[in-house]
Amino acid sequence: MTSEAVVNRSAPSFPGTGALNLQRAFSQVIILLIVLVQVYPLVWILLTALRPAQEFAAGNPFAIPSVITLENFERAFAQGNLGHYLLNSAIVTLAADALIVVLGMMAAYAIQVLGFKYSRLVLGFFIVGIVVPAHVTLVPLFLNYRNLGLLNSYWSIIVPLVGFSLPMAVYLFQSFYSYIPRELYDAATVDGAGPYRTFFSITVPMSVNTVVTVVFVNTIFIWNDFIFANTFVLDKDMKTVPLGLQSYMGAMGSIDWTATFAAVCVTITPLLLALLVLNRAIIYGIQGGATKG
């Protein structure tokens, strides 16, 4: 018997290896198709925003533009008042995110760490709030805002956005706090730290990833909000970006598509950049708030 035969006989065989490789290749193809489906609309919007308006109207809207122009972006800011709408959205988003984080952290800290007699019941009310649809509150909120004189104000948008975002924020923070070792709080108490000092010295620094997750998830919801802004804002100067995009609709329903897509590119760019920069922290925050500390 030759040495080559001995080597071949002694080499281990793994049944099903070919099927495993085929399954892995199939999974990779499916993932690639999903990525293409997700990315293609963004690429098409960007190409359309860089295409001359005449070429888009006369030619194939799905073709690669023959000429690259920034005129659509200039028109979006000049005629569509895009800068003012971005400012309104930024004010609403920053204020709402700040309130969601502060109130969510403090509520979760009181429920999970400090504890009180009906803390579990209060947490249950927050969790039930996740499934309450926003549409059922539009009419009561509109009547209350009208009586209080809050229509056409930032608060008329911020308050309901904070209210509907708090349940999920409280749940994520409470889940994360449940995995923080109790010994840390006991040691702080022995050293003479009160609940406020313990909160700012121990809980807040350990919650950075969860804070990033809560802020990013709610920023997407707040930045793209149309329901509350469309219901409670009637003044043109108070419109946010989703409402401002309606300004590109002209007479008889005609729409300046290239300027509209340029405005869409500008509005989604901050969210995409934030996702790319904070991707790792968001993943860790979801894991820490849902599965482990």
Salt bridges, closest charged atoms under 4 A:
GLU55 OE2 - ARG51 NH1 3.27
GLU71 OE2 - ARG75 NH1 3.82
ASP256 OD2 - ARG75 NE 2.70
